[in-house]
Amino acid sequence: MTDSEGMTISDINATDARALLQRNHIGRLAFSLHDRVDIEPLSYICDGDWIFMRTSEGRKAKILRHHPWVAFQVDEIRSRSQWQSVVVHGRVQNLPEDGTPPELQLRARAIAALRLLDPEATGPSDAFPHRDQVLRLHIDEVTGRAMIGTGRAPE
């Protein structure tokens, strides 16, 4: 779709959307409870069909335990007329420190992935020790849009 200012908005294919998720490490998690929707920024790492994140115990973590269906958005913005945005839909799962052996295995995988971003994550020198809730989000669906244009009316 091209508008009168010469800007084109188009869909991003799944391969390009996943590449955008791989390149970036800050996204926004949207979750809801009853008639309220919240969106919060989180650092993350994408590993295959999973997005791993950390957060602290609080309202968000409590809501996610009971309402795990979320949307997760990541953007790359160069200018008003040059941007890409990806949205993931899926189910988030808490990976507790005192979980079952399979959960502990998943937690170890998540922490290994998160340590690619921050080698001290969850360790004794962790800069954010209060972020002890390790989450994983399965990428059930990924969609994306991009705007490519000059931002000027065509001549």
Secondary structure, DSSP 8 states (H G I E B T S, - for coil): -B-TTSEEEEEE-HHHHHHHHHH--EEEEEEEETTEEEEEEEEEEEETTEEEEEE-SSHHHHHHHH--EEEEEEEEEEETTEEEEEEEEEEEEE--TT--HHHHHHHHHHHHHHTTT-TTTTSTT-S-TT--EEEEEE-SEEEEEEEEE-SS---
